Amino acid sequence: MIKKHILYIGLNDKDTKQQEITTVDAYKIIQRAVLGVGYDGATITEATGIYKHDDGEIVIEKSLEVSILFATDDKTTQLVNEIKHLLNQESIAVQKQNITSDLM
C-alpha cells in the first residue's frame, strides 16, 4: 500500500476574497513548492470550488487540485504550509488515501 494525497487549493486570497494571483502563476508556484519539499512530481488539475462561509455567503472560486502519489504526511504538511503562505490561503483541504499503485 502506498499513500496518495490530494490537495484542494482555492485561489481566492484569504484577505481580499478575490483571486490576486493568476491561475497560471499559481500553477508555477505550486510546481516549485511540490519539488521544493522533495516530491518527485504531482498532477495539477484546474477546478471550480464552491463553499459557504459561516455568515452564509456562497463563494465560487477557481481552484487547483494537486494529486501526489507516494506521499508522506510530513512532506505534505510542509507543502501545505508553504502553499498557504505563498498563495495567502487560510486553509487547504487534504484528502489522504491508501492505494495500490505501480509505475510500469
N, C-alpha and C positions, 0 to 999 in steps of 0.2 A: 504494500500500500504506500502510496505517496500522497502528499498534500497538494491541493490546488487552492489558491486564494483568489478571490475575485473582489476587486475594489470598485466601488461605485462612487465616482467623484463628480459632484456638481461643480459647475464653472462660475456660478454667481459668487461674487465677493461677499464675505460674511458681514462686512460693514456697510457697503453701499447697496447691497442686494441686487446689483447689476453685474453683468459679465464685463470685467475690466481687462482680462487677458484673452486674446483671440483664441479660438479653438485650436488653430494650427500651432500657436506658441505654447498652449497648454500641452499639446501632444509632445512637443520638443522638450519641455520642462520635465514631463513625466518620464520620457525615454531616458533622459540623463539621470534622473533620480533612480530609476529601476537599475540601471547599470552601475550607478554610484554606490548602491548598497551591496553590490556583489551578485545580483541575479544575472544570469546569462541572457535573459530576454523575457518578453511578455507579449501578449496580444492586446492591442488597444482598439476599442470599438467606440464609435460615436453613438450616443443615445440621447433620448429626451427623458429627463427626470421630472417627476411630479410629487409634491408633498404638501402637507398642511402645517402651517405654523401654529403655535399654541394659541394665538389670537384668532385662528380660523381662516387666515388668509391662505389662499391656494397659490402655490408657486409652480411654474413650469419653467424649466431651465435646461440648457444644453448640458450634457453630462458625458463623461468618458467612463467606459467600463474597461478595467485592466485585469486580465486573466494571467495568473502566474502559476506555471507547473513547477513541481519540485520545490515548493515553497517551505519556508520555515517561519515560525511565529516571530522569532527575534528580528529577522530581516524585514518581515512585513511590518512589524511595529515601527521599526526605524524608517522604512519607506513612507508609511502613512504620516508619521510626524514631519518628515521632510516635505512631503507634498502639501500637507496642511499649512506649513509655514510659507512655502513658495507661492501657493495659489490663494493664500489668506482664506482658508476654509475653517469652519467651526468643527466639522466632523466629516468623516469618510466612512461609509458603510463597508464592512469587510465580511464576506461570506467565506467560510472555510469548509473544504470538502476533503474526505479521504477517498481517493480514487485509485484505480488500476490504470496505468499508462506505460507505454513503451515508446522509445524512439526507434524507428525501424528504417 
